[in-house]
Amino acid sequence: MQRPSDCDSTAFNSLEIRFHRAPMLDAPLNSALRSLNALPGCVAYRLEIRPHHRYPWRITGVWESAEAKTAHYPSAELQTLLSLLLTPALAEIRFLEAATDCLVNALDFRATQLAG
């Protein structure tokens, strides 16, 4: 992931995901992440697998601005990612986002939980 400097104006969104059982999504998920990375204003979109957390998958998008982040929400690329995740294996998704002038100090998250 390309890391912005500590005080670039940035925004991020994150999906933390828990499954009843791990789905087989390797190729389609990689394709969806590549498409999201190509969106205007996207610094990086990536998957992190954290096997010992309550939410073992975290998909994070880092954006040049809050406007770029917000503009991607209705995109076909994000809808494709969400449709991949909405499988019978899904247990829960937690959504986080922040907009900040200094990403490393982003502590004010707005969180929503969706149960599958």
N, C-alpha and C positions, 0 to 999 in steps of 0.2 A: 504494500500500500504506500502510495506517495504521501509523505507526512508533511502537512503544512508547517511553516515556522510557528513558533509558540504563540505569536500574537497576530497572525493573519486574521482578517475578518472572515469567519467561517461559520458554518452551521452543520449540524448532523442529525441524522435520523437512525434509529436502531430498532431492529426486530429481534427480540429474544424469544427463542422457540423451544418448546418441549414436545416431544413425540411419545406416543405410547410405545412405538417401536420405530427404529431408524428407517426412513424410506429410502428407496433406491432412486436418487435424483441426480447423480453425478453429472452426466452430460447436459441434461436440460438446465440444471441449476447453473453450471458454468457458462452456458450460452446466455442465460438471463442476466447473470452478473456482468458479462462482457457488454451486453446491450446497455445496461444501466451505466457502466463506466464511460460509455461513449456519449452520454447525454450532455448538452451544454451546461457548463458550470459545475460538473461533477469532478471533484478532486480524486475520489476513490470510492468504490463500492466493493465490499469484500465479505466473505464468510469466515468466521472464526469458530472452530469447534472446541468447546471447553468441556470435556467429558465428566468432570467432577462438580459441575454447577447444576443448580435446579433447572436452569435453561441452558442446555448444553450447546445449542447453536446460537450464534449472534451474527446477524447480517447488519453491517453498518455502512451508511452512505455519508461521505464527507463532501460538503459543498462549498463553493466560493462565497455564497451568500444565502441568507434566509430566503430570498426571492427565488433563487435557482432550486433550492430544496423544495419549496412549496410548489413550484411549477412542475416538478416531476411527479407529484402525487396522482394526477389523473392520467399519466402517460401509459401508453400500451405496454411499455417495457416493465413498469412496476406492476401493472395488472397481470402480466405474464408470470412474474415472480410469485405474486400472491396466489394465483391459480395453481401453481406447482406445489405450494405449501399447504393448500387446502385439500389434504388427503385424509382418508380414514385414520391414518396413523397420527394425525395432529392431536395433541393434547391441549396446548395452550400457546398463545402468542402474547407477548407484552411489547408494546410500542413505546419508544422514548424518542424525544427530539429536543434540540436546543439550538438557539442562535446566540452567538457570543462574539465579542471582539477578541477574545483570547480563549481558544478551545481548551487548553489545559486547565483552565479555571472554570469550566462549564459544570456547575453543580446544580443549576436550577432546571430540573427535568420536568416535563409534563408526561405522565405515564397513563396509559390505558391498557386494560387487559381484555383479551378476547378469548373465550373458552371454545375449544373445538369439540 
